[in-house]
Amino acid sequence: MKKSLLFTYGLLIALTLFTALISKSDFLSNSVILLIMFFSAIKFLLVAFQFMELKKANPFWRLSLSFVLGLLVLVIVLIK
């Protein structure tokens, strides 16, 4: 298996565990929610670019996906 795939997989596991740990904290301030959303967006981009081969796609699709993801995270954070 490629080292980059194993590294990405390990990073996904680490981000998931860290997100689970901070979500169990006694207080859920806006900064914790923002951090959880940021980690979720990073995990989404890692899966899309590494495992779904989006890194080989047309730049339009890469840019539009990143834009829509940023917009979605922004809307969710602003609603909270």
URVENCOR-V772747 format. One record per residue. N is the residue number from 0. RES is the residue in one letter. NEAR is the number of other ideal C-beta (glycine too) atoms within 10 Angstrom. D_FIRST is the distance of its C-alpha to the first C-alpha in Angstrom with 1 decimal. Layout:
<<N & RES & NEAR & D_FIRST> <N & RES & NEAR & D_FIRST>>
This chain:
<<0 & M & 6 & 0.0> <1 & K & 8 & 3.8> <2 & K & 7 & 6.4> <3 & S & 9 & 8.6> <4 & L & 11 & 7.2> <5 & L & 10 & 7.4> <6 & F & 12 & 10.6> <7 & T & 17 & 11.9> <8 & Y & 15 & 11.5> <9 & G & 10 & 13.3> <10 & L & 14 & 15.8> <11 & L & 16 & 16.6> <12 & I & 11 & 17.3> <13 & A & 11 & 19.4> <14 & L & 16 & 21.3> <15 & T & 13 & 22.0> <16 & L & 10 & 23.3> <17 & F & 13 & 25.4> <18 & T & 17 & 26.8> <19 & A & 10 & 27.8> <20 & L & 9 & 29.5> <21 & I & 14 & 31.5> <22 & S & 12 & 32.5> <23 & K & 8 & 34.2> <24 & S & 9 & 36.4> <25 & D & 4 & 40.2> <26 & F & 6 & 40.7> <27 & L & 13 & 38.9> <28 & S & 9 & 40.2> <29 & N & 9 & 39.4> <30 & S & 9 & 37.2> <31 & V & 13 & 35.0> <32 & I & 15 & 34.8> <33 & L & 14 & 33.9> <34 & L & 15 & 31.2> <35 & I & 17 & 29.7> <36 & M & 17 & 29.9> <37 & F & 14 & 28.3> <38 & F & 16 & 25.3> <39 & S & 16 & 25.1> <40 & A & 16 & 25.3> <41 & I & 13 & 22.5> <42 & K & 17 & 20.3> <43 & F & 15 & 21.4> <44 & L & 15 & 20.6> <45 & L & 16 & 17.1> <46 & V & 14 & 16.3> <47 & A & 18 & 18.4> <48 & F & 17 & 17.0> <49 & Q & 18 & 13.2> <50 & F & 12 & 12.7> <51 & M & 11 & 15.9> <52 & E & 9 & 15.6> <53 & L & 16 & 18.9> <54 & K & 9 & 18.3> <55 & K & 8 & 19.0> <56 & A & 13 & 22.1> <57 & N & 9 & 25.7> <58 & P & 7 & 26.8> <59 & F & 8 & 29.4> <60 & W & 11 & 27.0> <61 & R & 16 & 25.0> <62 & L & 10 & 28.3> <63 & S & 11 & 29.9> <64 & L & 17 & 27.2> <65 & S & 16 & 27.3> <66 & F & 10 & 31.1> <67 & V & 10 & 31.4> <68 & L & 15 & 29.1> <69 & G & 11 & 31.3> <70 & L & 10 & 34.4> <71 & L & 13 & 33.4> <72 & V & 16 & 32.6> <73 & L & 11 & 35.9> <74 & V & 9 & 37.8> <75 & I & 14 & 36.5> <76 & V & 14 & 37.2> <77 & L & 7 & 40.7> <78 & I & 6 & 41.5> <79 & K & 9 & 40.9>>
